[in-house]
Amino acid sequence: MAQQQESPSGAAGEVFIDDTTDAAAREEAHVSRGTVRPITVVGNPLLHKECQDVTEFGPELATLVGDMFASQRAATGAGLAANQIGVDLKIFVYDCHDDEGVRHVGHVCNPVLDELPAEQRVLDDNSEGCLSVPGAYCPTPRPDYAVVRGQDIEGKPITVEGTGYFARCLQHETDHLYGYLYIDRLSKRDRKDVMRQMAENTPRYEIVPND
């Protein structure tokens, strides 16, 4: 997920991971082990199909997470899914501030979004962008609260809670791993405008061209 140009609680007793403590140090540790990879863009087949589940948790997965954090930083992103660097696996990383300015850093393997009851669904229609749709932004309504369940790189169950912009990030990255981009949620008119923006702007980072 691209950084914005502008800048509820879970069930009783639910335990969410702490992804805010030592956020900068943890992000730096991942980046130091990683290699920057180019970003796939809309039209690449990997972005338009559901990714495979992560089933092996070990050194190779840890290396991938390092590469993802390094690539995310190089592209100045707030989140990055594995298929955005050409890897067909259900895992995303994030380095994202919420609306209160709190920094969240982490990763989720095999993420599943909780379905919010209608009475808890408050839509936020702020602008959204994507590293795989470089240079383009469009208002995209999403719930302002999200809970994602999955596993960490050791295979342990984790639950991540997000509000505001961080909730948008969690939803955006989970969508990626099931073959959807934010532009798939737009009207034909808005999608056409986003593609025009993309065509008119030069990416700030290396991309994988679609031949």
N, C-alpha and C positions, 0 to 999 in steps of 0.2 A: 504494500500500500504506500502511496506517495504521501509525504508530509503535506498537511494543509498549508495553503498559502496564508490563510488567516487562522489566524488562530481561533436505589431500592435495596434493598438487602435481599440476600438469598433466604432459603428455607431456614427455619430456626435450628441452630446447632450445626449448620453446614460449615465445613472447614475449607477455605480457599487457600491456594498457595500464596506465600509471601514473595511477590515478584518485584518489590520496591526496595528492600534492604540491600545496600551495596550494589545498586543497579549499575553504576558506572564501572565499577571494578569487574563485575561479572561480564558485562558486555566487552570490556577491553580484553579479558582473558580469552573469550571466544574468538575475537577478531585476531588476536596475536597468533592463534593456531590456524587461522583460515587463509584461503586464497580467493581473491576476487574473481568472480566469473561473470560473463556477460549476461544480460537480462533478455529473456524471450519476450516477444511482443505479440499483441493480438493477431490472430491468424496462424500462429504456431500450433500444430495439432495437440501438443501436450497441454495447452491451456484450455482446451475445449473438450476434455474428457475426464472422467473420474480417475484419480490416481490410485495406485495400489496401496494397500495397508502396509504399515511398517510391521515387520514380523521378527526382524533381527536387531537386537539392541546390543551394540558393542562399539569397538574403536572406529569402524567405518562410519557409523551413524554420528559419532562425536565429531569426526573429521568433517562430515557434511554440514553439521550445525555450525562449525567454525567457518566454513566457506560461505554459508548463508549469512552469518552475521557480518563477515567481511564485505560481502557483496551488497548487503543492505546499507552498511555505512558508506561505501563508495558511491552508492546511488542516492544517498541522503533520504532513505526511506524510513517509514515507521513500522513496516512489517514486510515479510517476504515469505512466500510459499515455495516449496521445493521445485515445483514445475516451472517456476519463474527463472530458475537457472538450469532447466533442462533435465531435472531428476523426477522420475515417475514414482514418487512416494508421498504418503500423507503426513507431511510435517511442515509446520511453519514456525518462524521466529518473529519476535517483535521487540522493538525498542520505542515505546510510545508513551507520550504524556497524556494524562486524562485532562478533563476540563478544569481541574483544580491545580494543574501544573505538576502533579506527582508523576514521576517517571517509572514506568513498568518495563522490565526486561525479562524475557523468558522464551520458551519454546513449547510446542504441543505436538505430540504425535497422535495420529488417528483421531482428530478432533470431531466432536459431535456437539452441535449447538442445542441447548435446551429450547423447547418450544414454549414461548411465553403465553400465559393466559391472556385473553383479549383485554381484560381489565387492567393488566399490568403493562400493556404495550403502549408506550408514549413515543410517537415518531419524532425523530430529529431529521430535518431536511437540509442539513448543512451540505456544503460542497464536498465532493469526494474525487480523489484521483487515484492513479495506479501506476506503478513502475512499468507495467507491461502495456500501458497506454500513455507513453511519455508526452508531457507537455499539455495535457488536457485535463479539465476539471468540469464537474457538473453537479448541481444539487441532486442528492440521492436519498430519499427517505429511508431511514432504518430505525428500529427501536433504540432508545437511548440507554438500554441496559441489556447486558448479555452475559450468559454463563456458558462456558465451553468445558466439556469433559474429555479427557484423553489420557495420554501417558507421557512420562518424561523419557529422556534418552536411556534410562536404565529399565524402562518398561513398567515403572511404578505408576499407579493411577493418580491423576491430578485433576483438580477443578480450578478454573480461572474465572474470576468475576471482573466485569468491566462496566464502566459508566461513561456516558458522553462520547468523546472522540475515541477513547480506548475501546468502548463497546463496538463502535463502528469498525475499528481495526480488527477485532476478534471475528466479527461477522464477515468482513471482507476477505480475510485470509482463509477462513474455513470454506467460504464459497469457492475460492481458487482450487482447492483440493478436490472439489466435486465437479469441476469443469465449468464454473461460472465466473465471469468478470462483472464488475459493477455495471458496465454498459449494457449487460443483458437485462438489467432491471429498469432501463430507461425506455422512454417512448421512442418511436422511430425518428422523430424530429430531433430529440435531444441526442440520440446516438449519432445521428448524422453530423450534428454540430461538434460532438466530441471527436469524431474521426477527422473532421476538418481541422480542429485545433491541433490534433496529433500531426497531420500532414504539414501544417504550417510551422511547426516548432521543431527545433533540433534537440534530440535527447542530450542530457547533461552527462550521460554515462554510456558505457559500451553496451550495445544491444546485439542480439542475434537476428540478422535480417531474414525475412521470409522470402525465399527464392521462388 
